[in-house]
Structure formats: structure tokens, C-alpha cells
């Protein structure tokens, strides 16, 4: 395929992804996993499928007014809805590439089976956060989340892995995280600990146990660390807070035991 053909395919995928509802769309080549070497090689896309050449990372926003009610069935439904939308978008983008003769599939958003599994083995099969960083969508913050200029960490992600050679987007070099540590201050489990590095040390066991409790109470997941993060242009739309305390308590009163 010519260089022009690559650009055309990339623009075609971007248009299709946007039409399907993706708010954020980024492209990376698989070589960046080896270049940065930030995670175990077992989790590189090319380690999973050797024919992988590119990863397309797609994101949709999480609405702050619903997130502010967490833990609640309101936020739980938002989380579940965003998962369904992402899987649908990822499936359809992979299908478009398949129809053009490329190998492609979408890697589901979580890929850890069940929250109970994370208590014993706190890792997923593929990191969309790392993929999002390499695709130029944002940088990783103190809370281990992908921070984006548009929505801060209030995004959900899915990745499409393909053998199509797509031009990678430029990585954001300047960290978006200011290390204000509001996520640490407000974390219900105090899972984040101070570290000299920008990304904190994290007790993933504490986080997983708490999430299992929330799931059993039908108010999973937590989301406090992304709720309080000040980064993101979405704050200009909604303001620092966009729901009254009475409204928050009203939303929390449904579905809890």
C-alpha cells in the first residue's frame, strides 16, 4: 500500500469511528511498546498476536453529573452503558477493517473476567491506558488513569488491534497531571501512596476488595479518583460540581442495601 493509501485508510477509520460515537480516536504502531518498555512484554499487542502492526484507541466521555453521585446505581448504569457502547464501536471498526481485507479485532474494555478475580490477580490482559498514551490521547496521571485534555480521566477506552500499517499519532510529551493528589486525599481505601515519581504507588488489593463490596451492593464501580480530578475541558462545561449534595444523596439512595 502506498503512503497516500495509508493516510486515506487512517482518515477513513477516523470518520467511521466518529460516526459510531467515539469522542477520542488515536493511532499508534506496536513498536512503541518496545520503545518505552513500561510494562511486561507479555502484554504487548505483538506478543498476543504477532501480526499486529497498529492499535487504534477509541474513547467516550463519562458525564460528570452522573459520576458525582458515585457510588450509586446512576453511575453504575453509566459505566455499564459506556462499556456496551465501546464494545459496539470497537466491533464495528474492526469489522470495517476486515471488510477491506485487514486482520483486525477489538480488545474488550476490561478483560479481567470479574472483579473478584482482581483480588487475587490484579491485572488485565491488555492495558488501554498504555495504548491510549502511545496513541497520543493523553498522559498517565498520579491515579494510574489516562488523563486527556478534553475530559481529564473521565473517559472509557477500547482498542482495535490490526495488521493495517497506520501512521501513528504524536505522543503528548508534557504531563497533564499536576500531582495535586486530590485523588489520594479522597480515595475511600487510601490505595494511593506518595512516591517520588509522578505515578503513585498503589495498593491494588485494597482497591479490588472495595470494588467487590460495591458490586455486591449494586453500586459498582467507585470512580472517586476520576471524579475529583481537576484536569479536563469538560470542567468548563459543568463547573467544579454540577449536582447538589441533596441530589447526590437522592441518587445514592436507590439500589443500595
Secondary structure, DSSP 4 states (H G I P E B T S, - for coil): --HHHHHHHHHHHHHHHHHHT-SEEEEEETHHHHHH--S-GGGSHHHHSTT--EEEEEEEE--HHHHTT-SSHHHHHHHHHHHHHHHHHHHHHHHHHHHTT--EEEEPS--SS-HHHHHHS---SS-HHHHHHHTTS-EE-TTSSEEBTTTBT-EEEEEEEESS--PPPPPP-S-------HHHHH-TT--EE--SSSSPEE-HHHHHHHHHHHHHTT-----HHHHS---STHHHHH-S--S-HHHHHHHHTSS--
